[in-house]
Amino acid sequence: MSDTLIVIPARIASTRLRGKMLANVGGKPLVIRTLESAIAADVGDVVVACDGLEIADAVRNVGGKAVLTHPDLPSGSDRVFAAWAKCDPGGKYRLVINFQGDLPFVSPNFIRTACRAIKEISCDIFTLAVPIRDNSHLRNSVIKPIISFLDNRERIGRAIYFSRSPVPSGGPFFNHVGIYCFWKESLRKFVQLRSSPLERSEKLEQLRAIENGMTIGIAVVDDEPPISVDTEDDLVEARNYAAAYDKTAPNNFFTK
């Protein structure tokens, strides 16, 4: 029996692109695309944490598992915690992965890397990044981690800060990938913490963990950054990408 639960937090009332979880991306709702990527990783059970029946019905209609969480929860991490609490009354899961619902085409290798690497170093939370090879570090929407590397291959280390600004000065620059692997005790602790000053300044909730002394491990995956759907332009990009992706992807679990 797997000790890992992947939770995909999915809100119909997304502030930047309302209803995006049900947006049609190459014949499938965005949330189903993300669900397929999570299942393809094959590291544990997968559930979608929804804020209403619209998303839950879409997930269940294709045979996926959905859990309803309160629509007023303040963050994706709170939604993940609520879903985990409902799914795990017997304490089966040691690892809980927050896999953001707007990442429809993530390679399964990203998730597998996070699950493997969190056991390699001592940390509370584990996440991922990819190298930036263009000028995207100048974009406010691209989240840049500052990494203190623990090996000379610059592959795995600890995140000491995250910012929307181009940091560290002079690089190298990395693009944070929105996958968080929590030990269950760390997830419980994190959601009980109050919002912190740096979190409010950068609008990045992972800074709450750092400001409260929690450690965030991070691995650099030598790959292109996955498409993240936050705007109408992102949605167009995802739709254009879907046709080519479906010809090669091994994770088409659900029919169109």
Residue pairs with C-beta under 8 A, 6 or more apart in sequence:
1 92
2 43
2 44
2 45
2 93
3 44
3 92
3 93
3 94
3 95
4 43
4 44
4 45
4 93
4 94
4 95
4 96
4 97
4 115
5 44
5 45
5 46
5 47
5 84
5 87
5 88
5 93
5 95
5 96
5 97
6 38
6 41
6 43
6 44
6 45
6 46
6 47
6 97
6 99
6 111
7 47
7 48
7 49
7 79
7 80
7 83
7 84
7 96
7 97
7 98
7 99
8 31
8 34
8 35
8 38
8 46
8 47
8 48
8 49
8 99
8 100
8 101
9 49
9 69
9 76
9 77
9 79
9 80
9 83
9 98
9 100
9 101
10 21
10 31
10 34
10 48
10 49
10 50
10 51
10 55
10 101
11 21
11 50
11 51
11 55
11 71
11 79
11 101
12 18
12 19
12 21
12 22
12 50
12 51
12 52
12 54
12 55
13 51
13 71
14 20
14 21
14 102
16 230
16 231
17 23
17 229
17 230
17 231
17 232
17 234
17 235
20 30
20 102
20 229
20 235
21 29
21 30
21 31
21 55
21 101
21 102
22 29
22 30
22 31
22 54
22 55
22 58
23 29
23 30
23 229
23 235
24 239
25 33
25 104
25 229
25 235
25 238
25 239
25 242
26 33
26 238
26 239
26 242
26 243
26 245
26 246
26 256
27 242
27 256
28 254
28 256
29 58
30 101
30 102
30 104
30 229
30 235
30 238
31 48
31 55
31 58
31 59
31 101
32 58
32 59
32 62
32 64
32 254
33 104
33 105
33 238
33 242
34 99
34 100
34 101
34 102
34 103
34 104
34 106
35 46
35 48
35 59
35 62
35 64
35 254
36 251
36 252
36 253
36 254
37 99
37 103
37 104
37 105
37 106
37 107
37 108
37 111
37 251
38 46
38 99
38 111
39 46
39 251
39 253
40 108
40 249
40 250
40 251
40 253
41 108
41 110
41 111
41 112
41 115
42 108
42 112
43 97
43 111
43 112
43 115
44 93
44 95
44 97
44 115
45 65
45 87
45 93
46 64
46 65
47 65
47 66
47 67
47 83
47 87
48 55
48 56
48 59
48 64
48 65
48 66
48 67
48 101
49 66
49 67
49 69
49 79
49 80
49 82
49 83
50 56
50 59
50 66
50 67
50 68
50 69
51 68
51 69
51 70
51 71
51 73
51 79
52 68
52 71
53 68
55 66
56 66
56 67
56 68
59 65
59 66
60 66
62 254
62 255
63 254
64 254
67 82
67 83
67 86
67 87
69 79
69 82
69 83
69 86
70 82
73 79
73 82
75 205
76 98
76 100
76 205
77 98
77 180
77 187
77 190
77 191
77 205
78 191
80 96
80 98
80 182
80 187
81 96
81 187
81 188
81 191
84 93
84 96
84 184
84 187
87 93
88 184
93 184
94 183
94 184
95 115
95 118
95 181
95 182
95 183
95 184
96 181
96 182
96 183
96 184
96 187
97 111
97 114
97 115
97 179
97 180
97 181
97 182
98 179
98 180
98 181
98 182
99 106
99 111
99 178
99 179
100 178
100 179
100 228
102 178
102 228
102 229
102 230
103 177
103 178
103 179
103 226
103 227
103 228
103 229
104 227
104 229
104 238
105 226
105 227
105 238
105 241
105 245
105 249
106 177
106 179
106 226
107 223
107 226
108 251
109 221
109 223
110 128
110 177
110 179
110 221
110 223
110 226
111 179
113 128
113 219
113 221
114 126
114 127
114 128
114 179
114 181
114 219
115 181
117 126
117 156
117 217
117 219
118 126
118 181
118 183
118 217
120 156
121 150
121 156
121 158
121 217
122 215
123 158
123 215
123 216
123 217
124 182
124 183
124 186
124 189
124 190
124 209
124 214
124 215
124 216
125 180
125 181
125 182
125 183
125 186
125 190
125 206
125 209
125 214
125 215
125 216
125 217
126 180
126 181
126 216
126 217
126 218
126 219
127 145
127 159
127 176
127 177
127 179
127 180
127 181
127 206
127 216
127 217
127 218
128 176
128 177
128 179
128 218
128 219
128 220
128 221
129 145
129 147
129 174
129 175
129 176
129 177
129 218
129 219
129 220
129 221
130 174
130 175
130 177
130 220
130 221
130 222
130 223
130 224
130 225
131 172
131 173
131 174
131 175
131 220
131 222
132 142
132 144
132 172
132 173
132 174
132 175
132 225
136 142
136 175
136 225
137 144
137 166
137 171
137 173
137 175
138 166
140 164
140 165
141 164
141 230
142 164
142 175
143 162
143 163
143 164
143 175
143 176
143 204
144 162
144 163
144 164
144 165
144 166
144 167
144 173
144 174
144 175
144 176
145 159
145 161
145 162
145 174
145 176
145 218
146 159
146 160
146 161
146 162
146 163
146 167
146 168
147 157
147 158
147 159
147 160
147 174
147 218
147 220
148 157
148 158
148 159
148 160
149 155
149 156
149 157
150 156
150 157
150 158
151 157
154 220
155 219
155 220
156 217
156 218
156 219
156 220
157 217
157 218
158 215
158 216
158 217
158 218
159 206
159 210
159 216
159 217
159 218
160 210
161 167
161 207
161 210
162 176
162 202
162 204
162 206
162 207
162 210
163 202
163 204
164 202
164 203
164 204
166 173
167 173
174 220
175 225
177 221
177 225
177 226
178 228
180 206
182 190
186 214
189 214
190 208
190 209
190 214
193 208
193 209
193 212
194 208
195 205
195 208
196 207
196 208
196 211
196 212
197 211
198 204
198 207
198 210
198 211
199 205
199 206
199 207
199 208
199 211
206 216
209 216
210 216
227 234
227 237
227 238
227 241
228 234
229 235
229 238
246 252
